Amino acid sequence: MILSTVVFCVGAFIIGYMLTAWIRGFALKKGILDIPNSRSSHVVATPRGGGLAFVIAFLVAVVIFVFLFPGSRDLWIALLGGGGLVSIVGWIDDRRKLSSWVRLFFYGLAIIWAVYWIGGLPRIETGIGIVRLGLLGYGVAWFITFVFVNLYNFMDGIDGLAAGEGLVVSAIAGGILAIAGDWELAVACWVLAAALAGFLHWNWPPAKIFMGDVGSNFLGFVFCILAIASENRGSMSVLVWVILLSVFWVDGVATLTKRLLHGKPPYEAHREHAYQRAVQHSYSHRQVTTAILLIDIALGGLGFLVWRWPIAVLPVLLAVYGLLFMAWLHFSRLPSAEKG
């Protein structure tokens, strides 16, 4: 199993690396470019849609998993059908902008498909007891996934951030799941991490290509489905995933809430996230991305801690989100050092 896992990961890395290079050339030829504007955090027209590379690498592996790990067939069907639809819509949007309502409609359908196949979220292990949701868990699972699919897209605003977050979180989650004995989910996480590593070579600051909606929405979808699946299988609580992904949850939800309170459209492009404010203030893309990834690694340690001692999950969760919210308040209020 170890040898086959290594083969899968090496293959995913090679596909992610080489296919990103090809997509970059294709995007340059076809004019699929992210043109800087007043709401951008970059200043040079850059190819987009590179996320298609790690999407393909991951979904090809999932097709193989259908036959290699038939016991998890429902999960693979959920990822293939839902992830395939999310990525197709994202790729179309990267090439020719779709209406926000059209995108949201199809994302909603994709999530319905996936949530159905994984059986919703009937229960949540809190460390001090089990919260039973029953049929309501289908709606909860759909809502959480729908929100995070869009939040992950909002957090893809500077070089290397979304891909780096995805790599660190999936690698750490894979390690915890492997220790928990859920080797099938662990391999899926590691394959995703490897594919992202191949892409990140091209996306690390200064980025030569952006992942686009095809990649960011896909990552938000996959992380939620894997999180719900690991909860349902009893290998890793969904709350551990909430800790691992807390930087994106806090910045995404806090910024979205602030904009809604000010009467601003939630789907409108902007530069109001804390990480964007840090770049506008004086920090470089590399500095901000590196700092957040170091935080993610620390969160990974806390994630392992609460997985090992579940009784600590709620106190750690509250402490992490409280500290990150205070950091969000600080960075979201930074003055801009940009001219004009």
MITI-998548 format. One record per residue (C-alpha): y, x, z; residue in one letter. Coordinates in nm, 2 decimals, always signed. Example, Ala and Ser with C-alpha at 12.3 -4.5 7.8 and 13.67 -1.06 7.14 Angstrom:
% residues 2
      Y      X      Z residuo
  -0.45  +1.23  +0.78       A
  -0.11  +1.37  +0.71       S
% end
This chain:
% residues 340
      Y      X      Z residuo
  +0.00  +0.00  +0.00       M
  +0.24  +0.29  +0.08       I
  +0.18  +0.44  -0.26       L
  +0.24  +0.12  -0.45       S
  +0.56  +0.06  -0.24       T
  +0.69  +0.40  -0.34       V
  +0.60  +0.33  -0.71       V
  +0.79  -0.01  -0.69       F
  +1.09  +0.15  -0.53       C
  +1.11  +0.45  -0.77       V
  +1.07  +0.21  -1.07       G
  +1.34  -0.02  -0.93       A
  +1.58  +0.28  -0.88       F
  +1.52  +0.40  -1.24       I
  +1.57  +0.05  -1.39       I
  +1.88  +0.00  -1.18       G
  +2.02  +0.34  -1.28       Y
  +1.94  +0.34  -1.65       M
  +2.01  -0.03  -1.72       L
  +2.35  +0.00  -1.55       T
  +2.44  +0.28  -1.79       A
  +2.33  +0.06  -2.09       W
  +2.52  -0.24  -1.96       I
  +2.83  -0.03  -1.91       R
  +2.82  +0.08  -2.27       G
  +2.76  -0.28  -2.38       F
  +3.05  -0.41  -2.17       A
  +3.28  -0.15  -2.32       L
  +3.18  -0.24  -2.67       K
  +3.21  -0.62  -2.62       K
  +3.53  -0.60  -2.41       G
  +3.37  -0.74  -2.09       I
  +3.63  -0.58  -1.87       L
  +3.80  -0.66  -1.54       D
  +4.17  -0.63  -1.63       I
  +4.39  -0.54  -1.33       P
  +4.64  -0.81  -1.22       N
  +4.85  -0.88  -0.91       S
  +4.54  -0.99  -0.72       R
  +4.33  -0.69  -0.80       S
  +4.25  -0.39  -0.59       S
  +4.19  -0.16  -0.89       H
  +4.44  -0.03  -1.14       V
  +4.22  +0.06  -1.44       V
  +4.04  -0.18  -1.67       A
  +3.68  -0.15  -1.57       T
  +3.36  -0.29  -1.72       P
  +3.19  -0.57  -1.52       R
  +2.85  -0.74  -1.51       G
  +2.67  -0.42  -1.40       G
  +2.49  -0.62  -1.13       G
  +2.26  -0.75  -1.40       L
  +2.08  -0.42  -1.38       A
  +1.96  -0.46  -1.02       F
  +1.90  -0.83  -1.07       V
  +1.65  -0.76  -1.35       I
  +1.49  -0.47  -1.15       A
  +1.44  -0.70  -0.85       F
  +1.32  -1.01  -1.04       L
  +1.07  -0.80  -1.25       V
  +0.93  -0.68  -0.92       A
  +0.91  -1.04  -0.79       V
  +0.71  -1.14  -1.10       V
  +0.46  -0.88  -1.01       I
  +0.46  -0.99  -0.65       F
  +0.34  -1.33  -0.75       V
  +0.01  -1.18  -0.85       F
  +0.01  -0.89  -0.60       L
  +0.10  -1.10  -0.29       F
  -0.02  -1.45  -0.37       P
  +0.00  -1.55  -0.01       G
  +0.38  -1.56  -0.04       S
  +0.38  -1.74  -0.38       R
  +0.63  -2.01  -0.26       D
  +0.88  -1.74  -0.17       L
  +0.85  -1.56  -0.50       W
  +0.89  -1.89  -0.69       I
  +1.20  -1.97  -0.48       A
  +1.35  -1.63  -0.56       L
  +1.26  -1.64  -0.93       L
  +1.38  -1.99  -1.00       G
  +1.69  -1.99  -0.78       G
  +1.78  -1.63  -0.83       G
  +1.73  -1.65  -1.20       G
  +1.97  -1.95  -1.23       L
  +2.23  -1.79  -1.00       V
  +2.23  -1.47  -1.21       S
  +2.24  -1.65  -1.54       I
  +2.54  -1.85  -1.44       V
  +2.71  -1.54  -1.30       G
  +2.65  -1.34  -1.62       W
  +2.79  -1.62  -1.83       I
  +3.09  -1.63  -1.60       D
  +3.14  -1.26  -1.63       D
  +3.14  -1.28  -2.01       R
  +3.35  -1.60  -2.05       R
  +3.50  -1.76  -1.74       K
  +3.34  -2.09  -1.63       L
  +3.50  -2.37  -1.44       S
  +3.47  -2.32  -1.06       S
  +3.31  -2.66  -1.04       W
  +3.05  -2.58  -1.30       V
  +2.95  -2.26  -1.12       R
  +2.93  -2.43  -0.79       L
  +2.72  -2.72  -0.93       F
  +2.46  -2.48  -1.07       F
  +2.46  -2.26  -0.76       Y
  +2.40  -2.57  -0.56       G
  +2.10  -2.67  -0.78       L
  +1.96  -2.31  -0.75       A
  +1.98  -2.33  -0.38       I
  +1.81  -2.67  -0.37       I
  +1.52  -2.53  -0.56       W
  +1.49  -2.23  -0.34       A
  +1.52  -2.42  -0.01       V
  +1.26  -2.67  -0.12       Y
  +1.00  -2.40  -0.19       W
  +1.06  -2.21  +0.13       I
  +1.04  -2.52  +0.34       G
  +1.40  -2.53  +0.46       G
  +1.48  -2.40  +0.81       L
  +1.28  -2.62  +1.05       P
  +1.34  -2.39  +1.36       R
  +1.56  -2.11  +1.48       I
  +1.44  -1.86  +1.74       E
  +1.74  -1.79  +1.97       T
  +1.57  -1.55  +2.21       G
  +1.60  -1.79  +2.50       I
  +1.43  -2.08  +2.32       G
  +1.36  -2.25  +1.99       I
  +1.61  -2.48  +1.83       V
  +1.41  -2.73  +1.63       R
  +1.59  -2.88  +1.32       L
  +1.31  -3.06  +1.15       G
  +1.42  -3.22  +0.82       L
  +1.78  -3.14  +0.90       L
  +1.69  -2.78  +0.85       G
  +1.68  -2.83  +0.47       Y
  +2.05  -2.93  +0.48       G
  +2.14  -2.64  +0.72       V
  +1.96  -2.39  +0.50       A
  +2.13  -2.52  +0.18       W
  +2.48  -2.51  +0.34       F
  +2.44  -2.16  +0.49       I
  +2.31  -2.03  +0.16       T
  +2.58  -2.21  -0.05       F
  +2.86  -2.06  +0.17       V
  +2.72  -1.71  +0.17       F
  +2.66  -1.70  -0.21       V
  +3.03  -1.75  -0.25       N
  +3.14  -1.53  +0.05       L
  +2.95  -1.24  -0.09       Y
  +3.14  -1.28  -0.41       N
  +3.47  -1.28  -0.22       F
  +3.37  -0.96  -0.05       M
  +3.31  -0.78  -0.38       D
  +3.67  -0.66  -0.41       G
  +3.67  -0.28  -0.38       I
  +3.45  +0.00  -0.52       D
  +3.10  +0.03  -0.38       G
  +3.14  -0.22  -0.09       L
  +2.92  -0.51  -0.20       A
  +2.65  -0.28  -0.34       A
  +2.66  -0.05  -0.04       G
  +2.64  -0.34  +0.20       E
  +2.34  -0.47  +0.01       G
  +2.17  -0.13  +0.01       L
  +2.21  -0.06  +0.38       V
  +2.12  -0.42  +0.49       V
  +1.81  -0.45  +0.27       S
  +1.69  -0.10  +0.37       A
  +1.73  -0.17  +0.74       I
  +1.59  -0.52  +0.72       A
  +1.29  -0.38  +0.53       G
  +1.23  -0.13  +0.81       G
  +1.23  -0.40  +1.08       I
  +1.01  -0.63  +0.88       L
  +0.76  -0.34  +0.82       A
  +0.74  -0.27  +1.20       I
  +0.70  -0.65  +1.25       A
  +0.40  -0.64  +1.02       G
  +0.55  -0.84  +0.74       D
  +0.48  -0.59  +0.47       W
  +0.54  -0.82  +0.18       E
  +0.90  -0.91  +0.28       L
  +0.96  -0.54  +0.37       A
  +0.86  -0.43  +0.02       V
  +1.09  -0.69  -0.13       A
  +1.38  -0.56  +0.07       C
  +1.31  -0.20  -0.01       W
  +1.28  -0.27  -0.38       V
  +1.62  -0.44  -0.37       L
  +1.76  -0.14  -0.19       A
  +1.62  +0.10  -0.44       A
  +1.76  -0.11  -0.74       A
  +2.10  -0.12  -0.56       L
  +2.09  +0.26  -0.51       A
  +2.05  +0.31  -0.89       G
  +2.34  +0.08  -0.95       F
  +2.56  +0.23  -0.68       L
  +2.56  +0.57  -0.86       H
  +2.79  +0.40  -1.11       W
  +2.97  +0.18  -0.87       N
  +3.06  +0.43  -0.60       W
  +3.44  +0.50  -0.58       P
  +3.59  +0.55  -0.83       P
  +3.37  +0.28  -0.98       A
  +3.27  +0.32  -1.35       K
  +3.15  -0.04  -1.36       I
  +3.17  -0.35  -1.13       F
  +2.87  -0.57  -1.04       M
  +3.05  -0.89  -1.14       G
  +2.95  -1.24  -1.03       D
  +2.60  -1.19  -1.17       V
  +2.54  -0.94  -0.90       G
  +2.75  -1.05  -0.60       S
  +2.64  -1.42  -0.60       N
  +2.28  -1.31  -0.65       F
  +2.29  -1.08  -0.35       L
  +2.43  -1.36  -0.13       G
  +2.16  -1.59  -0.25       F
  +1.87  -1.34  -0.20       V
  +1.98  -1.23  +0.15       F
  +1.99  -1.59  +0.27       C
  +1.65  -1.68  +0.12       I
  +1.49  -1.37  +0.27       L
  +1.65  -1.44  +0.60       A
  +1.53  -1.80  +0.62       I
  +1.18  -1.69  +0.49       A
  +1.15  -1.42  +0.77       S
  +1.25  -1.68  +1.03       E
  +0.99  -1.93  +0.90       N
  +0.72  -1.66  +0.90       R
  +0.81  -1.55  +1.25       G
  +0.86  -1.19  +1.16       S
  +1.24  -1.16  +1.21       M
  +1.49  -1.42  +1.34       S
  +1.76  -1.54  +1.10       V
  +2.00  -1.44  +1.38       L
  +1.91  -1.07  +1.33       V
  +2.02  -1.11  +0.97       W
  +2.34  -1.27  +1.09       V
  +2.41  -0.95  +1.29       I
  +2.32  -0.72  +1.00       L
  +2.55  -0.91  +0.76       L
  +2.82  -0.98  +1.02       S
  +3.10  -0.77  +0.86       V
  +3.09  -0.99  +0.55       F
  +3.05  -1.31  +0.75       W
  +3.35  -1.24  +0.97       V
  +3.59  -1.12  +0.71       D
  +3.47  -1.38  +0.46       G
  +3.49  -1.69  +0.69       V
  +3.80  -1.58  +0.88       A
  +4.00  -1.51  +0.56       T
  +3.87  -1.83  +0.40       L
  +3.97  -2.04  +0.71       T
  +4.31  -1.88  +0.72       K
  +4.37  -1.96  +0.35       R
  +4.26  -2.32  +0.40       L
  +4.49  -2.37  +0.70       L
  +4.77  -2.25  +0.48       H
  +4.68  -2.50  +0.21       G
  +4.56  -2.24  -0.04       K
  +4.27  -2.31  -0.28       P
  +3.95  -2.15  -0.15       P
  +3.84  -2.05  -0.50       Y
  +4.16  -1.88  -0.60       E
  +4.16  -1.50  -0.64       A
  +4.35  -1.31  -0.38       H
  +4.38  -0.99  -0.18       R
  +4.40  -1.12  +0.17       E
  +4.06  -1.00  +0.31       H
  +4.09  -0.74  +0.59       A
  +3.91  -0.48  +0.37       Y
  +4.16  -0.54  +0.09       Q
  +4.46  -0.52  +0.33       R
  +4.33  -0.18  +0.45       A
  +4.33  -0.06  +0.09       V
  +4.68  -0.20  +0.03       Q
  +4.80  -0.03  +0.35       H
  +4.71  +0.33  +0.28       S
  +4.33  +0.38  +0.29       Y
  +4.13  +0.46  -0.02       S
  +3.84  +0.26  -0.15       H
  +3.61  +0.54  -0.05       R
  +3.74  +0.55  +0.30       Q
  +3.71  +0.17  +0.36       V
  +3.37  +0.14  +0.20       T
  +3.23  +0.44  +0.39       T
  +3.37  +0.31  +0.72       A
  +3.21  -0.04  +0.67       I
  +2.88  +0.11  +0.57       L
  +2.88  +0.32  +0.89       L
  +2.95  +0.00  +1.08       I
  +2.65  -0.16  +0.90       D
  +2.43  +0.12  +1.01       I
  +2.53  +0.07  +1.37       A
  +2.47  -0.30  +1.33       L
  +2.13  -0.21  +1.20       G
  +2.06  -0.04  +1.53       G
  +2.17  -0.35  +1.72       L
  +1.96  -0.56  +1.48       G
  +1.65  -0.36  +1.57       F
  +1.74  -0.39  +1.94       L
  +1.76  -0.77  +1.94       V
  +1.45  -0.79  +1.73       W
  +1.26  -0.58  +1.99       R
  +1.42  -0.77  +2.28       W
  +1.50  -1.12  +2.15       P
  +1.66  -1.23  +2.48       I
  +1.96  -1.01  +2.39       A
  +2.03  -1.17  +2.06       V
  +2.29  -1.42  +2.17       L
  +2.50  -1.18  +2.39       P
  +2.49  -0.91  +2.12       V
  +2.58  -1.17  +1.85       L
  +2.88  -1.29  +2.05       L
  +2.99  -0.93  +2.12       A
  +2.96  -0.82  +1.76       V
  +3.14  -1.12  +1.62       Y
  +3.41  -1.10  +1.88       G
  +3.48  -0.73  +1.81       L
  +3.47  -0.77  +1.44       L
  +3.71  -1.07  +1.46       F
  +3.96  -0.85  +1.66       M
  +3.92  -0.59  +1.39       A
  +3.99  -0.85  +1.13       W
  +4.30  -0.96  +1.31       L
  +4.43  -0.60  +1.31       H
  +4.36  -0.52  +0.95       F
  +4.46  -0.85  +0.80       S
  +4.81  -0.80  +0.96       R
  +4.86  -0.45  +0.83       L
  +5.18  -0.40  +0.62       P
  +5.13  -0.30  +0.26       S
  +5.21  +0.05  +0.15       A
  +5.21  -0.05  -0.22       E
  +5.53  -0.06  -0.41       K
  +5.66  -0.39  -0.52       G
% end
